[in-house]
Every structure is written in C-alpha cells, then in structure tokens.
Amino acid sequence: MKHEFFYQDLFIQLKNRIPQNSKLVEKLTNILSIEKMAVYRRLRQEVPFTLEEIAAIAREFNISLDNMLGVDVKTTLSFRLQSVNEDNSLTINYSLLEKYLQAIKSLTSDPNGEISLVTNLLPQPLYSGFNFIHQLYHFKWQYYSTPAPANQIKPYHEIQLPDRLIQNTKDIFTNMKKIKTSFYILDNQIFKNFVNDVIYFNSIRLIKDEDVLHIKNELFQFLDYIEAIATKGFVDNPSNKVYIYISDISIDASYCYVNSQTSFRFALVWLFIFNSILTYDEELLKMMKRWIRSKIRTSILLSVTGEKQRTLYFDTQRKIVEKM
C-alpha cells in the first residue's frame, strides 16, 4: 500500500470522528503526549507518525489497522465497494459515504477545487435537498436489493431513512454549493426515466396516489431549482461556478471525478443506485478525466449561455412530469 494512501485513510478516519481541526489536534496531543506543533506537523505529513503513535491512535479511535494496511482483501483493490445488508437493505455501510463527505468538505477550502459528475440518474448532490425524490431512490434501492417475496417489499410510504443518512445527505447538499467549480453532465432521459419508474410502481400499488402527487410537485420544484442554477451559473455564491450539460448520447453509468490541489484526488462510480466504488489510482483517474472531457464534447451546455436551448429543455421536462 502506498504511503500517501495510508495517510489519506488515517486522516479521513480521524476527521470523520472529530471534524473540527482544533479539537482533533487537542485530542491527539493528549493521546500522544506531544506538543500541539508536533501534532500539526504530523497532520501536514511533514513528520510521519511513529508505529507506536499509530497504534495508540488506533486503540483510542477504534480504527482497524488491518483494513488500512490492506490485510483485508477488499482494501487491496483499487476500488472499494459499499455493501448492502441482505436482511435489511437500509442498513448502510457509512464509511465510504462519510469519506466522500469529508473529501467534499476538504474540497470547499481549495480555491481551485473541482468536481465533475456524469449521471444517468437525477444528480444526487442537487436532489439531496428534496425529500420525496430522495426517498424514491431509496425505495427503488430496497426494492431491487431485498431478497424477499414481492408481497413483503416495503411500499414507498413505509420507507424510513436513518437519521445518520439524512444528516450526511444534508451535509453533502450544503457543502457541494461551496465547491469552486462543479460540472454536471446529465443523461437526456433522466426525467423521463424517473417519471416512468413512479408510474410503474404506482400501477403495482407500491406508491400511493397521494405520494405520486407529492413526488410530482417536488419534481416541478426541482426543475425550477436547477433551471435557476443553469440560468445564473451558480447556486449561492457567484464565485463558485456550476456548469450543467445535457448529453446528446446516452450515459451508461454514473460517476464523478474530484480534482484538488490541496487534498487528494479520487473518483467514484455508482452501482445499483447507491452502492459506490472508490479509487485513488492515478491511471484510472487520468482515464476518468479523459472520459469526462469526451462526454462534454457530446453535450449541450445549459449554464448561462444557450438561453433558447435551456428554456426548451426545461419546458420539455415539465411536460414529461405533468404526465405523471
């Protein structure tokens, strides 16, 4: 395992437990019995932690050194898969989600931070503030991942999202707005596919008519939200640019690439709606970056420019949603 990957994992594990840097430094000062400046030098990787210090940190924070050092076969791979519990599909392995959140938080402090998302689903960082849409994706996740007879599948209105998941989602939604540059490349069928899913599950009585109306109204709100972003070219802060593209060709998978000069670079690929694959591998990152550039070449930019195309696109999506 590369030295820098080990420190990335260690740093993320610590920040997940104590996000505030000053409190983390104070805690490590007490654990290791060293001066604060010595702790800062270790966190900046100017001085390496000793083996004894790493062992003390692992004991205090209950961190598995086996996993970090690659003893577990899953962590020796370039990718890491977030698991689904077959007994309860809403029992979530939060480690990857929280690593993603911590990386997004780190990216917000980078004046050149950049994230690119290519997706054939509604973009999660944007819809995370819309509860009925968010719940629909979790309903679909449990529907496909629960190995139960059809008559035991939980209907949409019975889906209860864990508080921890809701908070992580809110934090991602909030911090994504603070990234310096964001690119969203959307499949041109995402709203049509979403509406078709709702219609289908309503037809087999897993989504009630009143919930269809809730989802429909929220989809209209969501369209207003992203059209406003596309029109302005930003969410809250004009200095944080958002570029929204619509792909002219179909998108086979959803993935994102994070580029940073002050933190580590990584890529995520989503499988089965919420399961995620994570990689730091440099060759794969280069390939992902080239792939995203190719997708941009075959897409239409809706942000700021192309007013007529932008208006036509959102009007068309509203007509699709109206049919629900």
CORLINTA-V687157 format. One record per helix or strand of 3 or more residues. SS is the DSSP state (alpha for helix, beta for strand). FROM is the first residue (numbers start at 1). TO is the last residue. If there is no record, write none. Layout:
SS FROM TO
SS FROM TO
//
This chain:
alpha 3 17
alpha 21 32
alpha 36 43
alpha 51 61
alpha 65 69
alpha 73 76
alpha 94 108
beta 114 119
alpha 124 127
alpha 131 145
alpha 150 152
alpha 156 158
alpha 163 176
beta 181 186
alpha 190 203
alpha 209 232
beta 241 247
beta 254 259
beta 266 271
beta 275 279
alpha 282 297
beta 299 301
alpha 307 322
//
